[in-house]
């Protein structure tokens, strides 16, 4: 049976609060008049009203004994009835009252017609009719039950019992899916059926695909890792492109089936009927093909980057190696110059003539002296050889050195590129034409190739290496051409100018955007909401006037030189801000609160939060049914603790007094818990946390900081990369942390990824009640495209600023000059570029708002300069305008700078708090699968959020206690506290889950005494 907690099926709250009672259960005058007209006794009056208000709240008639006592008491009070008046009607009264209520509310009784309505809605899912679009893309029973509820409510039908809905939806879902499985299975050829069946044969030879091969994560981007991934891809593609066989199935449903298949092992597959088994395997195969294409491109980019970095390191080594020889040559040259000067000085003294009239004989003597100096140092020939060696490496051009590092990769890179279907996303296909030429000449061994392609896209340094003149004819140097084209192909992948068919991360992002026809009707309303004009001309004028206004105001503020000075390079020099000392009263208050907080283990905290929120209801089998094992909540808590604190299943089981085994924990993680389910549980905790008045003292919830924290992971996987800033191998947990001190969303990304790519995703994926509109960030947020997309999404971006030399201030016009800040400006805004591409930029932003594409998809493409991509250039220009306004405010407002530092420091504190929570295995993530790696960080966030909620409850109760004891607790001292306290929490010892210990109700701690806010 489907878990009712996962559905929208309405139920009573066990303990409704006074606000809910007043809003939902207070009868109106019209309702009282209607009920009085249908009843004759006090008992009938109360019973009828209870049934009416219950039906209005739930949409069905609950059993009278299931109505909460608080609701009955509230209605008694509203109707001014005595306590002895009963609210339990007789069977005859129930029948009569139900018919009267249906008639009064205009609701039809659930019957065969309603059943058919649901069935039609579900069957239409397969035919892709508009009424069942939501059901078409969802397969989870809970989602389909929600669709059925929505349809019944819309058609004014009474809701049936949940078990009735569950059985009906289960039957329809099974019949729809069985038809789908049958259709897919019959569409397979005999060879394809054999291929899918062989996946379950266990380990075979390397050329045969297996279930484990489909699930296997990519290794590190070494040469051997690339070869293994290439072999895997070639093996998967012997089946052909699986997409053609799944064309009639929604993408989200394919993902659901693939996730189901990924959670099963070979023995479990054997128990599934053949059509379903083959369909699940086909979906998993398709997902594996898509992901492997992504991984191949990732590895290609890393190998090219590795080649380039090695060449740069070699160049530096050679420069260091030749440093001594360079010094010797310079010393020789100095001796020659000295001899020349002495000769000239002597001639002037002897002949008393100007230097230009010195006799030739004296120059002959000088020549002999120079020759003698050169002979002393090995002679002209040796010195010339040394000069040529040094001159070759005394530049910053590493390109000539790349062949040495490219040659071992040559075969691997050719095989990789040849296996992918690469297309251009622009009209300029010169790079792909050059790539085809290189691939066609892969097996040539000659040094030169005919110059038959357009190479206008390459730089002058590359042209000097690639193009050579032989006997008056220009030819191409084959080796250098290969490296050059692969380097530019890597850049094309990064900028989105090249895409891979059948990929996900490197697909043509334009196909994911809304069409212009879909966008145009939305633009006026969207612009109205954000408060800027809805056409390109007025938008540009609005920006120009705003930039002019800000620059004028800042010029006046900075004229006194107290806030900022400008150095000779035209860069601002800001006055250092001093942090005010923390009052000793803060530490005293903290100690008093700690003394009142009881000692707890992390498992105790997870159990308390389970009592309050029932967060484990989100976890369960991927089928959506209730878990089949006993004490499921305890199992989910153990699993969350074991993975969230990074102990792993083995250590958790060893310290659980035999309650759980490592297999039970790993099985629960694999079969019952996924990233979206953990996110749903975290969302419940965030929403509960947001109800408290204490966090509102710490922050407004309208601000959030984005920052990354490095975690050690094993080296032999694609996510592991050496991070220059942090040092060591690992991955980045990129958090969006509210100014209320709780994390809203987390991404797991590789160290080599530009962190700003994900700076906006976290805000859009955050579905909690805390919705920030201002985002603070580290220096990664300085990018122009990030500023542009943030501005068009209505998000105020406020990053820390360093490296002023990389930032440009733009004037609104050529004629705009300023008295004090004029040296800051280095250019003028290209308003025509913004105006020309305004509609294209709005298409991108509206597509992001519609959920068609994430900002990271665009920022990954817009993170590198592309002369082909005019959209990139437009976003960059708009971003420079928005960034200029921000930078002007930044240099003129010490308060803004203090605010940025304060909010970003919250993210830093959260990172330290996570390090404490993730105490197992020294914080090293011992999982190579990218899906499981991300899940580990979601577990960690779940545990951290639970601890933060518990600390907030304990701190609130402690403050209430202090107030009742007569202590004066100042609002400003509470503001200096945080929920990241850990002294009272036990991490070690035996791990016991005790759900019999019931904590105080959450509601007792929500509100602080109002006088705190007045102090």
Secondary structure, DSSP 4 states (H G I P E B T S, - for coil): -B-GGGS------TT--HHHHHHHHPPPHHHHHHHHHH--SHHHHHHHHHHHHHHHHHSS---GGGS-HHHHHHHHHHHT--TT------HHHHHHHHHHHHHHHT-BPP-HHHHHHHHHHHHHHHHT-GGGHHHHT---HHHHHHHHHHHHHHTTB----HHHHHHHHHHHHHHHHHHHHHHHHHTS-HHHHHHHHHTTS-S--TTS--HHHHHPPP--SSHHHHHHHHHHHHHHHTT--GGGGGTTS-HHHHHHHHHHHHH--HHHHHTS-HHHHHHHHHHHHHHHHHHHHHHHHHHHHHHHHHHHHHHHHHHHHHHHHTHHHHHHHHHHHHHHHHHHHHHHHHHHHHH-S-GGG--HHHHHHHHHHHHHHHHHTTHHHHHHHHHHHHHHHSSS--GGGHHHHHGGGHHHHHHHHHHS-EEESSS--HHHHHHHHHHHTTT--SSEEE--S--TTS-HHHHHHHEEEETTEEEEEHHHHHHHHHHHHHHHHHHTSEEETT-STTS-GGGGSPPHHHHHHHHHHHHHHHTS-SSHHHHHHHHHHHHHHHHHHHHHHGGGSSSEEE-TTS-EEEPPPPPPPPPHHHHHHHHHHHHHSPPEEHHHHHHHHHHHH-GGGG---TT-BPPSSSSHHHHHHHHHHHHHTT-HHHHHHHTTTTSS-HHHHHHHHHHH--HHHHHHHHHHHHHHHHT-SHHHHH--SSEEEEEEEEE-B-SSSTT-EE-TTT-SEEEEEEEEEETTS-EEEEEEEETTS-GGGGTTHHHHH--SS---SEEEE-GGGG-HHHHHHHHHTT-EEEE----GGG--EEESSTT---SSSGGGEEEE--HHHHHHTHHHHHHHHHHHHTTSS-HHHHHHHHTS--SS-HHHHHHHHHHHHHHHHHHHHHHH-HHHHHHHHHHHHHHHHHHHHHHHH--GGGG-B----HHHHHHHHHHHHHHHHHHHHHHHHHHHHHHHHHHHTT----HHHHHT--S---TTEE-SS-----TTSPPPPGGGGTPPPGGGGG-
